[in-house]
Amino acid sequence: MHYGYLNGVIAPTDQLTIGITDLSLLRGYGLFDYFLTYNGRPFQWDWYWERFQNSATRMHLPLPLDKGETYGILMDLIERGGEVDVAFRFVMTGGYSADSITIERPNLLILTESIHPVPSIQYEQGIKVILDEYVREMAEVKSTDYKRVILLAQAIRSAGATDVLYQKGGEISELSRSNFFLVQGNRLITPNRHILHGITRRTIMQLAQTDFQVEERPVLLSELYDASEAFTTSSTKKVLPIVQVGDLTIGDGQVGPAVKFLLERFNELIETW
């Protein structure tokens, strides 16, 4: 059984409810974050809390808990659920508002969920992504607005792809739910604008420093032609190879050594977390 927290109450997830007049429903106003535990410990907790706090500040949503109180709730939820490792989903909504526009008291929901790993075949063969000309509004905030990728879901399936890579005016930003990297020789290049600053992205940049020249800068679509490899990073994807972008095959179309090396380094880190 999965447990969750809502405004001071801890209960089984299916017993937690938010009213229909919440601004998240009426106005689509809310944010979230998502991370995993390894060996019963929240992964990169300091970084995730910092990002969640920054998102709340940018969305003008006052946090009702501090970092220490929240960590205590996480440990309580893990213990109640009985699973060694879980996914945590934080959701913070605009709350209830007399005029349906003014933020008065946000709702904070913390959910535990089962972890759904990426199929191993995707690591072995790599994935294909389609292109879309789009930049997320307030990209540095993990808002609950995912209508773009939901609208593109049929197009992604029809193309035999797994996800979408956003670009605007020839400049790459990110995938719908993850960050983007390309490899040119011993250079590891990742966009630094119009993106969510992913925690797995940050971890990989740190792990790669001794073996790669890491460049965090604007990245152009045209640079894909010279890339030997490309990959995406997120909590669930870890380091997932991309072998095709639209009609373009990346490198030789095979999963390359850099991706394999970085995934191995990441797996070594989480094993001892």
C-alpha positions in Angstrom: 0.0 0.0 0.0 1.2 3.5 -0.8 0.9 6.4 1.6 0.8 10.1 1.1 0.8 13.4 2.9 -1.7 16.2 2.4 -1.6 19.4 4.5 -0.5 17.7 7.7 -2.4 14.4 7.2 -0.7 11.1 6.4 -3.0 8.4 5.0 -3.2 5.8 2.2 -3.0 7.6 -1.1 -6.5 6.6 -2.2 -7.9 8.4 0.9 -6.3 11.8 0.2 -8.5 14.3 -1.6 -8.3 17.9 -2.9 -11.4 19.9 -3.5 -12.7 20.7 -7.0 -12.3 24.5 -6.5 -8.5 24.2 -6.2 -6.6 26.5 -8.6 -4.8 23.6 -10.0 -8.1 22.4 -11.5 -9.8 25.8 -12.2 -6.7 27.5 -13.6 -4.1 24.8 -14.2 -1.9 26.4 -11.5 0.5 24.1 -9.8 4.0 22.7 -9.7 5.5 19.3 -8.8 8.8 17.5 -8.4 9.7 13.8 -8.6 12.6 11.8 -7.4 13.6 8.3 -6.4 15.1 6.7 -3.3 18.1 4.3 -3.5 18.8 1.9 -0.6 16.0 3.7 1.3 17.5 7.2 1.0 16.1 10.0 -1.2 18.6 10.5 -4.1 20.3 14.0 -4.1 17.8 15.3 -1.6 19.6 18.6 -1.0 19.4 19.4 -4.7 15.8 18.3 -5.1 14.7 20.4 -2.2 16.5 23.4 -3.5 14.8 23.1 -6.8 11.4 22.6 -5.3 11.9 25.6 -3.1 13.0 27.7 -6.1 10.0 26.6 -8.1 7.6 27.4 -5.3 9.2 30.9 -4.9 8.9 31.6 -8.6 5.2 30.5 -8.6 4.5 32.6 -5.5 3.5 29.6 -3.5 4.6 29.7 0.2 6.0 26.4 1.5 4.3 25.2 4.7 7.2 22.9 5.7 10.9 23.4 6.0 13.5 21.0 4.6 13.9 19.0 7.9 10.2 18.6 8.5 9.7 17.4 4.9 12.6 14.9 5.2 10.9 13.4 8.3 7.7 13.0 6.4 9.5 11.2 3.6 11.1 8.7 6.0 7.7 8.2 7.7 6.0 7.4 4.3 8.8 4.9 3.4 8.4 3.1 6.6 4.6 2.9 6.4 4.7 1.6 2.8 7.2 -1.2 3.5 9.0 -0.9 0.2 12.8 -0.5 0.2 12.7 2.0 -2.6 10.0 4.3 -3.9 9.4 7.3 -6.1 8.3 10.5 -4.4 6.0 13.0 -6.1 5.6 16.4 -4.6 2.6 18.4 -5.9 1.9 21.9 -4.8 -1.2 23.6 -6.0 -2.6 27.1 -5.9 -5.1 26.1 -3.3 -8.6 27.5 -2.8 -9.2 31.1 -3.7 -12.3 33.2 -3.1 -11.9 35.0 -6.4 -10.5 32.0 -8.3 -7.3 34.0 -9.0 -5.6 35.1 -5.8 -3.3 32.7 -4.0 -4.4 32.3 -0.4 -3.3 29.0 1.0 -1.6 26.4 -1.3 -2.2 22.6 -0.9 0.9 20.5 -0.5 0.7 16.8 -1.5 3.5 14.3 -1.1 2.9 10.9 -2.7 4.8 7.6 -2.7 4.7 5.6 -5.9 6.2 2.4 -7.3 9.3 2.9 -9.5 8.7 2.0 -13.1 12.1 1.5 -14.7 12.8 2.1 -18.4 12.7 -1.2 -20.4 16.2 -2.6 -20.8 15.9 -2.8 -24.6 15.9 1.0 -24.8 19.3 1.1 -23.2 20.5 -1.6 -25.6 19.1 -0.1 -28.8 18.6 3.5 -27.9 15.5 5.5 -28.6 14.1 7.7 -31.4 12.6 11.2 -30.7 10.6 13.5 -32.9 11.2 17.3 -33.1 8.8 20.0 -32.1 9.2 23.8 -32.3 8.4 24.8 -28.8 9.9 26.2 -25.6 8.1 25.6 -22.3 6.9 28.7 -20.5 8.9 29.2 -17.3 11.0 26.3 -18.2 13.1 26.4 -15.0 9.9 25.6 -13.0 8.6 22.1 -12.9 5.0 23.1 -13.4 2.1 20.7 -13.9 1.4 22.0 -17.4 2.3 19.1 -19.7 -0.4 19.6 -22.4 2.2 19.9 -25.2 3.5 16.4 -24.9 0.0 15.0 -24.2 -1.2 16.6 -27.5 1.8 15.1 -29.3 1.4 11.6 -27.9 -0.2 10.2 -31.0 2.4 11.8 -33.3 5.2 10.3 -31.2 3.6 6.8 -31.4 2.9 7.1 -35.1 6.6 8.0 -35.7 7.7 4.9 -33.7 9.4 7.3 -31.3 9.5 7.4 -27.5 9.6 11.2 -26.8 9.9 14.7 -28.3 12.9 17.0 -28.5 11.9 20.7 -28.2 13.7 23.3 -30.3 13.0 26.9 -31.2 14.6 28.7 -34.0 17.1 26.0 -34.5 18.2 26.0 -30.8 17.7 22.8 -28.8 16.3 23.0 -25.3 15.1 19.7 -23.8 12.9 16.6 -24.1 9.4 16.7 -22.7 10.4 15.3 -19.3 14.2 15.1 -19.4 17.4 16.9 -20.4 19.5 16.5 -23.5 23.2 15.9 -24.1 25.3 15.4 -27.2 28.8 14.0 -27.5 31.4 15.2 -29.9 34.7 13.4 -29.4 35.5 13.9 -25.7 33.2 16.9 -25.4 29.9 16.5 -23.5 27.6 19.4 -24.5 24.2 20.2 -22.9 21.8 23.2 -23.4 21.8 25.8 -20.7 18.8 27.9 -21.7 15.0 27.3 -21.7 15.4 24.1 -19.7 14.5 22.6 -16.4 17.8 22.2 -14.5 17.6 18.5 -14.0 19.1 16.8 -10.9 20.2 13.8 -12.9 21.7 16.2 -15.5 23.6 17.9 -12.8 24.8 14.6 -11.4 26.0 13.4 -14.8 27.9 16.7 -15.4 29.6 16.2 -12.1 30.5 12.5 -12.8 31.8 13.4 -16.3 34.2 16.1 -15.3 37.3 14.0 -15.1 36.8 12.2 -18.4 35.1 14.7 -20.6 35.3 18.4 -21.5 31.8 19.4 -20.2 30.2 22.4 -22.0 27.0 24.0 -20.8 25.8 26.4 -23.5 23.3 27.0 -26.2 23.1 24.0 -28.6 22.0 24.2 -32.2 20.1 21.6 -34.2 22.9 21.7 -36.8 25.3 20.3 -34.2 23.5 17.0 -34.3 25.2 16.3 -37.6 28.6 16.3 -36.0 27.5 14.4 -32.9 28.9 10.9 -32.3 26.3 10.2 -29.6 23.3 11.8 -27.9 21.4 10.9 -24.7 18.8 12.1 -22.3 18.8 12.2 -18.5 16.1 12.1 -15.8 15.3 10.3 -12.6 13.7 7.4 -14.3 15.7 7.4 -17.5 19.1 7.7 -15.8 21.3 8.0 -18.9 19.3 6.9 -21.9 20.8 6.8 -25.4 19.1 8.6 -28.4 20.0 7.1 -31.7 17.6 9.0 -34.0 16.2 12.6 -33.9 13.5 13.0 -36.5 14.9 11.6 -39.7 18.5 12.1 -38.6 20.5 9.1 -37.4 23.0 10.1 -34.6 26.5 8.9 -35.3 26.4 5.3 -36.5 22.9 4.7 -35.1 24.3 2.5 -32.3 24.6 3.0 -28.6 28.0 4.5 -28.1 30.8 4.2 -25.5 30.3 7.5 -23.8 26.7 6.7 -22.9 27.6 3.2 -21.7 30.4 4.7 -19.6 28.3 7.4 -18.0 25.4 5.0 -17.3 27.9 2.7 -15.6 29.3 5.5 -13.5 25.7 6.6 -12.5 24.8 3.0 -11.6 27.9 2.8 -9.4 26.9 5.9 -7.6 23.4 4.8 -6.8 24.5 1.4 -5.7 26.5 3.0 -2.8 24.1 5.9 -2.2 
